[in-house]
């Protein structure tokens, strides 16, 4: 067990926050590891997933699939990837015959997720798909159907549902220590001025813009931490700060999710304004994650003075280890394709509400 995992295991066991892997983390003797091939070698694969795979206990980086062949030598040299485990988008079908690879992790722009995830499932390999899952419900369902048809497991890359402080606050739903919810806040965004015009994050068809990129954190956070599903949404797009740059996609989207019985979640997402927190206001106090999602860590605090420090390590390593354990039959798949589909349904309802100025029902 790596140093950070062992140390954090002890910390979290003592605080009661380790919920995802405590039953198996010491139980397994060294054995089979899940071989992962990263499909898409962009920034997230290079700076987060590949380094995290060097810290995992139950999976390892064994293959790459890329549309940019010039990246191959650097990745092979850095991670010792065999020639036989290197593929392009055009040759990836051959991975079906490669026993080194168990999982294909789709890490490309959202507008390409459906085609790549279906193609990955058709090779007979398990599929991990980065968030947001796809562009609409039909695309999400196509991924789910392809995985079912090929009898492979599917998981969506919501690292926050694996993060210990987030899971700790999810456990509050059992006893409601601060009383019933009175209101929810869920905001996820970062300050900036946009990207170059040819960057996928600035293109509608590729899934760019604030709501697809960052809004799913706010949506999923509110759903996961309340255990509730919204019945309707209202939304609006504030006036753009950089209209000449954001010609296709949203800079900022503010929205409200109505869970019924008087409970609403005030939410927002942005790629030009920085905000990043979840807060549950309750009758007897409050608890919050601030930041709610951050590569550098997630901190929890409560109205009665409790503080839960960030995980001492990579959240993505915990996420991929949990997903690997699910494939090995030693734990649940925490984030299903159906979970990803629900968020995308809400994303599209928010866009409709912002476009029409009307409340959009989800029931």
ABEGO torsion letter per residue (X at the ends): XBAAAAAAAAAAAAAGABAAAAAAAAABBBBBBBBBBBBEABAAAAAAAAAAAAABAABBBABBBBABAAAAAAAAAAAGBBAAABBBAAAAAAAAABAABABBBBBBBAAAAAAAAAAAAAAGBBBBBBOBABABAAAAAAAAAAAAAAGBBBBBBBAAAABAAAAAAAAAAAAGAAEBBABBBBBBBBBEAEBBAABAAABAAAGBEAAAAAAAAAAAAAAAAAGBBBABBBBBBBBBABAAABAABBABBBBBBBAEGGBBBBBBBBAABBBBBBBBBBAAEBBBBOBABBAAEBBBBBAAGBBBBBBBEBAAAAAAAAAAAAAAGAEBBABBAAAAAAAAAAAAAAAAAAAAGBBBBAX
